[in-house]
Amino acid sequence: MAYSINKVILIGNVGNDPEIKSFQSGDRVVNFSLATTENWKDKQTGEQKSITEWHKISIFNTGLISIAEKLIKKGMKIYIEGQLQTRKWQDASGTDKYSTEIVLKQYRGELVLLDKLEQRNTLNNGNQTLDSDKPIESFTGKSPELDDDIPF
């Protein structure tokens, strides 16, 4: 069997406002960090402990880029699905460096905003830029025309 899967699912808090970069080709990418925290109680001391992991996120999916640049803010809780990708690059001294990130590619990936709109407005410094009657946005990057009523 020659199958393999490269899929990452994370729920966490956005560590910084998204940074949007444009390429000479006109394509864009959104970069931000995502924090996931594991909490537990130490069996010997009874003390609460936690550890936070930071993940680099890169979004190349044009639909998700528009959602990210308009709605994602530092501190928000989000759900993402992407895949691991490691890049090799050289620093100023010519030393090889490696960077691993979670990538949401052009026709893959999922992004779901998990915070309520009131929380998003608070995170947005109180600017009322969103309609609070709307439900939480979700965008999968899939075409809505492909959605049908077949129950399986």
N, C-alpha and C positions, 0 to 999 in steps of 0.2 A: 504494500500500500504506500503510495507516494504522496499522500495528502499532508498539508501542513496548514496551520492557522496562526495568524498574527493579529490578535484582537485584544485591545485594552479597553476596559470599562472602568471609569472613575466617577465618584461623586465627591466633590470637595468644594473648597472656597477659593475664589479667584484671589490671587496674591497681588496683582497690580492691574491697573487699567490696561486694556488691550492696546498694543502698539501695531499700527498698520503700516506696512511697507509696500512700495510699488516697485515692480521690476521694469526694465526698459521695454519689455514686451507688452506692458500694460496690465499684466497679471498682478494680483495683490496677494499678500499673506498677512494674517493676524497672528501675533505672538503674545502670550501671557503665561504666567505661572499659575499652577493649581496646587493647593495644599490639601493633603489627606491626613487625617489624624486618627491614630489608634489609641484607645483608652482602655486601661485595665487596672485591676486592684491587685497589688502585690500580696501574695498568699502569706508570706512570712511577716511582713510589717503592717499589712492592712492599708497601706498608703496608696492613694490614687496616683497612677503614673500614666504618662502619655508620650507618644513619639509622633512627630510630624514629618512627613515626606513631602518634598517639593518636586513637582513635575513640570517640565517645559512643554507647552502646548503650541502647536503650529497648525493654523487652519488655512487650507488652500481651496476649499469648497466655496465657490462664489456666493451661493445662497447663505451659507453659514457665516461668511465674512460680513455680509450686510446686517445680519442679526447681531453678531458680536460687536460691530462698531457702533451700533445704535443702542443696544440694550445692556451689554455686559459691563459691569463696574467692579472695582476692587471690593472684595468682601462678599460678593454674591455667592450663593450656593448653586452649582450647576452639575449636570450629568453629561458626560461625554463618552462617546465610543470612537475609537480610532485605532491606529496600529503603531507599534514601536518602529522607529527608524533611527539609525545611527549614522551620523555624518562625520567624515574625516576632514580636517582642515589644518592649516599651519598658522602658528602665531607669528609675531613679528621677528622672532629669532629663528624661524624655520623649523621649529619643533612640531612634530605631528601631534594633533589634539583630536579628541573624539567627543562628540556631544550626542546624547541619546534623548529623543523627544517623542511625544505622542503626536502623531500627524493625522489630521482629518483631510484626506485627499479630495480631489476635485469631485468625484462622483461617489465618495464613500464618507462615512462618518455620521455621527449624530450628536446633536447638541440640544439639551433641554434645560430651560431656566427653571429652577426649583423654588425660588423666592416668590412670595406674594408681591403683587404690584406695590402695595404700601411700603414694603421693605425696600423695594427697588428705588422708589422715590426718595426714601430716607437716605439710602446709599448714594443717590444722585444729588446730594446736598440740598434736598428739599425741592428741587426743580420739578414742577409738575409737567413733565414732558410726555407722560404716558396716560392713556385712558384707564382709570382704575376699574371700569366695568368689564374690561376685556380679561379673558382667562390667561393663565400662564402660557406663554408662547412656546411652541415646540417646532423644530424644523429638522427634518431628517435628511434633507438634500435629495430626496426622491421626488419624482414628478407626481403631482396630484392627479394628472390624467391617467396614470397607471393604476390608481386605486379603484377597486371595483367592489361589488357586493357579494362576491363568491365567499361562502362561509368557511372555506378551508384553505 
